[in-house]
Amino acid sequence: MNEQAAMPEGLELQAHHEVVENDEWIEGLREASGNPNLMMYYHHHVGKYVLGVWLEREEEFGRDLVMELEVFEQGHPATTNEWGFETLVARVTPVEEQKSAYRQKVREMREAEALEREADLEAKERARHHALVQGEEAMAEAIRIGAVPIAAPSEALEDLKPSERDVFDLRSGR
């Protein structure tokens, strides 16, 4: 058999390489990874699907050249789940984009934590002020030094049904 082996500089597609067009799975992978050059073909000689990335297209360069990224041993990846979709997205998303997404997620988490701390401090100050207004200086001091735990109301309370929220409000003196 005179077949060109896949090499880092690419594989020129032949008649036995059938490009899988209009496939929801590969379209989803392109969208999720932000990589429009992803492609998949079916290799008729070995009976396997192959994930690749276009290096050259026949319309522009006179040949279809791809770099193979993964061979699916068990059939079409959408039906076998040989590789998890998220794993493949991570594999085909450029590293710089992954780093950027990670940094953004860390920033968002830190901002959310800062907002939560700020809300807790405001709730603590309101509780301390309320204790002072009620003439309970000892309670106000205990709140100030953290001996009495005070935190902002949980967002989980907003998810309660109105009747459950009313019971909670009655029990907590709101």
N, C-alpha and C positions, 0 to 999 in steps of 0.2 A: 504494500500500500504506500503510495507516494503522498503522504499528508504532511502539510506544514505544521510543525509543533508551535504551540503558543509560546511566544517569547516576550520579554519585557518591552521590546519595541513594537509589539503588536502582532496580531494575527489577521491576515487578509482573508475575508470571508469567501468561501467557495459555495458551490451549488448544494452541498450537503449541510450547510449552515443556514437554517431557516430563521430569519429574523422574526421575532414574535412582535407583531404590531397590534395596536389598539387593545392592549392587555391592561385591565384594571390594576393588577398587582404591580406591574412595573411602573405604571403611571403614578400610583400611590407612593412608590418608593422614590420616584423622581421628585414628587411634590414634597414629601416628608424630609428628604435630604437636601433639597434645594439644588440638586444636580440634574440639569436637563439633558446631560449627555449619557445618562445611564441607558443601557439597552439589554435585551435578553434575546438569546437565540436558542434554537433547538438543534442539537448536533445529531443528525440522522444516523451516522455511522456508529456512534456509541449509545444513542438513545437517552441522552441527558440534556437538561437545560443548563445554560451557562449565562451567568450575569457578567456583563462587561460594560465598558465605557467606550463610546465612539472616540477614536483618534482622528480618523478621516472618513469623509462620506463620499460616495461615488459621484454625486452631483457636483461636488466642489473639487475633488482631487482625482477623480477617475477610478477610484477603488474604495471599497469599504474595509477599513482597518479598525480593529478593536483591540483593547487590552482586556484580557479575561481577569475577572475579579474573584469569581467563585463558580464552582461546578456543583450542581445539585444532583446528588447521587440517587435520590429517591423519587424524582419526578418534579412536576411543576411546584415551585416553592409555596404557592398559595394553597395547595391541597395537601402538602406533606408536612408543612411547618418544621422542616428539617433544621432550618435556622429561624429563630424568632425574628419577627419583622423589625422590632426595635434594635436588635443586634445588628441586623443588616443596615439599618439607617445609620447607626454609629460607624459601621465599617466604611460606608460610602460617602459620609459627610466629611468634607475637608477638616483637618485638625484645627485650623485657625477658627473655623466656624464653631466647632465644638467647644473650644476654649472660650470664645466670645459668649456663647450661650451659657456656659458654666459660670463665667464671671457675672453675667447679668442675673442669673438665678441667685448667686451668693449676695449680690447687691440688693435684690428684692427681699431676700430673707432678712438681711441686716436691717433694712429699712422697716420691715414689718415688726421686727423685734424692738427697734427703737421706738416705733409708734406705740407698741404695747407697753413698754417701760414708761413712756410719757403718760399714757392713759392711767397706768397703775399709780404713778406719782400724783396725778391730778385727783384720782379717787382717794388716795391716802390723805392728801391735803384737805379735800372736802370733808372727809370723816373726822379729821383732827379739828377742823374749824367747827363742825357741828358739835363735837364734844365740848369745845370751849364755850360755845354759845349756850349749851345746856349746863354749864358750870362744872363740868367734869374734867378738871385740870389733870388729874391722875390718868384718866383714860386718854386724854389728848397727848400727854407725855409718852404713854405706852405706845400709842399709834406712831408718834414721831420717831421713837427709837426702834420700831419694828417688832415690839413685843406682841402686838396684836396684828395679825396678818390682814392686810387690806389690799384688795386688787380691784381693777376695773371690772364692771359686769361682763360676763362672758358673752361672746356672740352666740353661743349655743342657746342662751335664753331667748334670743330672737327667733330661733327655730321652733320653740315650743308652741303648741296650740294655744289660742287665747285663754282657754279655761285653765290649762296647766300653768301659764304665765301668771294668771290671777292668783292661783293658789300659792305660787312661789312668792309673789309680791306680798300677799297677806302674811305669810310665815316670816318673811324677812323685814316686815315693817315698812315696806315701800308705799 
